[in-house]
């Protein structure tokens, strides 16, 4: 199910080479990692990190040869803990760090955790359902005030009808908590003006995005990992980040520009690199992807 986005562009900007040390901090289905391993053969190495234990279980089978050869190590963690993970794995510096942000095809299509309203599933939305510190999407809907839900849908989903949807959710949960994707979709549809209910899926997509971001504290994690990733790079090492919506891309853009102005990196992408028309035609989920990259400079 995993189709790596902007694969050729990732390889061009990451520039893997034999003997290089790389970190795929969002290894997901392993598509980018496989290509990096091939490009850095015979002795390049990759440390792959992911929050989702189910993804890692599948990867240990699919990439067993690289693991057995000592060229791939896998760690179960949030990339927000990158410095700690690198220390635990004995990685002192890297020639490249890749971050492929957002939700994966596995989460949307096969996880059964309510990332999509295409099927009626429990409203979980956590990348790591084994993490006891993370609230599920259902818990967030059950515990937040109408004002807090409005702010969440407006900030993370840029949803026009955020207030109406939040009030509907609070009213409906007085009868019973919203526990499934179907129940949330129905609440969104009920909230819209009658002449707009035919397109409720668009608004629901923004609400689902907002809940996913909140459940996983995605923006906080991005803000945490970027300076850690830069610190992990050896001079000349490269940071490549793929984002999928404006909130992610804005964080990456401002961080890299700030580091460039401080003389710590050289920007490799003045503007974000986006997928070609042919890639989008083959993989429509790539349509919103934006890649930014920078090279760490040698301290003066």
N, C-alpha and C positions, 0 to 999 in steps of 0.2 A: 504493500500500500504506500510505502514511503517513496516519494519522488523528490530528490534534492533540488531545491530552488537555486537558480543562478549558479549552477555547478561550474560551468566554464569560467565564469567571472570570479567565483571564489578561488579557484586554482590560480587564476591570473594574478589576483591581488595578494593572496596568501604566499604564493611562490614557493611551494614546498620543494625541498631538494634532498638528495640522499644524505643521511645522517642527521637530518633536522629533527627537532623536538617540537611537537605540536599539541595543542589542547583544543579539543572540540567540546566546548562547555555546554553544548546542547546536542548531544549525539543523536538522540531520537532514533530514527530507523537506520542510521549508520551510512547513509548515502554519501555525505560529504567525507566522512572518515575513510570509507573505502577508497575514494579517489585520492585523498591525501596519502594514504598508505601506498597506493600504487605509484604516485608521483615521487615519493620519497624513498622508494625501494633502492637498495635492498635493506638498509639499516635505519631508516627514519622511524620514529616512534610517535604514537598518539596516545594521549590520555583522554578518554571519553567520559563525560560527566552527564548525568541526567537525574531528575527528581523522581521519575516514574519507575518504580520497581518492575512493573510488567514489561516495559520497554527493554529494560536491562536484561531481564531473563531471556527474552527473545534474541537479543543481540549476542549474548554469550553462546548461543547455539549457532547463529548465523555468521559470526566472526570468530569462531573457535580457532581456526587455523592461525589467524594473526595473534590471538591471545596466547596460544601455545608457543608461538615463535618468539614471544616476548616483545613484539612490536606494538601491541595494543594492551592498555590497561583500562579498566572500567571502574568508575566510582559512583556510588549512589549518594547524591547530594544536590542541594540547590547551588547554582552557580554563584549565588550571593556569598557563599562560603568559599570562594575560589582559593584565597590565600591559605586557608586551613587545609583544604583538600590537597593542594600542591605540596604543602609541607608533609602531610601524611604519606604522600606517594613518593617523597624524596625528589621532587622536581624543583630544582633551584632556579631555572630560567627556561624560557621557551622561545622558539624562533617564530612562532605564530599562534594566535588565539582566535578561534572562530566562535561567534555567537549568532545562532539562528533563532531569533526570538519568536514569541507567539505560540499558537496552538498547532499541533501536528495532525496529520490525516488520521493517525491511530486514535487520537482523542476524539475526533469528530465522528469517525466511522465505526470504531470497534471497541472503545473503552467501556461503553455502557454507563458512563458517569454524567450524562446530561449536558455535554458540551454543545449539542445541536438539538433543535426541536424537530428534526426529521423523523425521529422515533420517540415514543413515550418512554422516558427513562428517569431514574431517580436524579434529583437536582443535587449532584455532588460538586462537580467541576474542579476538584482539586487535582493537580498534577501528581501529587503524592498522597493517595488516600490513607496511607499508613501514618501520616504525620498528625499526632494528636493535638498539635498547637494550631492547626489550620481549621478554620470554620468552613463548612460546606456552603454551597450557594443557598441551600434550603435554610440553614441556620441563619445566614445573613438576612434572608427575607423574613424570617420569623422574629428576629430580634431588633431590627432597625426601625426607627421612627419614620413616618412619612417624609419628614424633612431630610433625614439622612439618606433615605433611598432616592429621593429626588436629586440630591447632590451627587450621589453615586452614578445614577443613570445619565445625568447631565455632563458630569466631568469625564467619566470613563467611556461613555457611550455616545456623547454628543447628541442625546435624544431630545427631540423637540417636545414631545409629550411626556417628559419625565415626571412632572408633578401629577398629572392625571393617572399615569400608570402606578406611581407610588401610592396614591390614595386608594386606588382600586385594590392593590395588594393588601394594604392594611385592613380595608373593609372585608375582603374575602377571608383573611386569616382569622377574623373573629369567629367565623363558622368552622373553619378547619385550616390548618397550615398548608401552604403550597409545598408539595413534596415531589412533584414530577414536572417534566418539561411540558407536557400537555396542559397541566393546570396553569403554568406560567404563561404559555402562549395564549390560552383563553383569557387570562387577565389582561394581557396586552391588547388583545383584540377588543375586549369589552371597553377598554379605556379610550379608544380612538373615536373620533367623530364618525357617525354612520357611513358617510360617503368615502371614508378612507379605510374602512375595515377590510376591504379586498386586498390591501397591501400590508396587512399586519405583519407579515413575515419580515419586512424591512425593519420595522421598529423593533420587533422581537430580536432580530439579529444584533441590534445595538444594545438592547437590554442584556442579552446573553453575554455579549462581549464585556460589558461593564461588570457583571457578576463574576465572570471568570477572572478578570483582572484583579478584582477585590479579593476573591477567594484565595488567590495565589500571591497576592501582594507583588504583582509583576513589575510595576513601575518602580517600586522601592528596590526590588532586586536588581533591576537594570542600573539604577543610580548607584547601588552598592558595588556591582561587579566591574563597572568600567574602569575606575581607578585601580582596582586590584589587577585587572587584566593588563593594563599598561605597566604596572609595577613588575608583573611577572615576565615581561618581555626582555630579552637580551637586546642590547643596542643593535639596530637594524632589523629587529623583529617586527612583525606586522600584526595589527589588530583588524579583523574583518567582522563587520556586524550587519546582519540582515534584519530589518524590521518590517512590520506589516501594517502598522497604522500610525497616524500622525503623532500620537502621544509618545510612542516608542522612538520614532525617528527624530522627534524634537530633542529628546534627551541625548541621543547619540550625537546629533549635529552640534548641539551646544557644548557637549563635553569635548569633542574632537577639535572644534574651533578654538575653544579655550586653551587646550593643550598646545595647539599650533601657535597661538599667539604668545604663549609662555616659552616657546622654543623647545618643547619636549618632543614634538612629533612633526613629521612632514605629512601633510594631507595628500593622499593618493587619489582621492575623489573630491573634486571641488563641488560637484553636484552628485546626488545619489544616482547610482547605476540601477536601472530598472530592466525587467525581463524583455526580451524581444517579443515581437508579435507571434512568432512561431512557438516560443516557449509557452506563452499564455494560451495559445490555441490548443497545445498539447496538455497543458496543466493549468486550468483556469484559476486554481487557488494561488498561483504565482502572481496574479495580476497586480496586487497591491504591494509586492515586495520592493524594498529599496535597500541597496547595499552601499555602505560607507566603509572606507578603509584608510588606515594611516600607518606610517612607519616610525618606530621609535628612534629618536636621534641619540647620538653619543653625547653624554653630558660634557659640557665645556669646562 
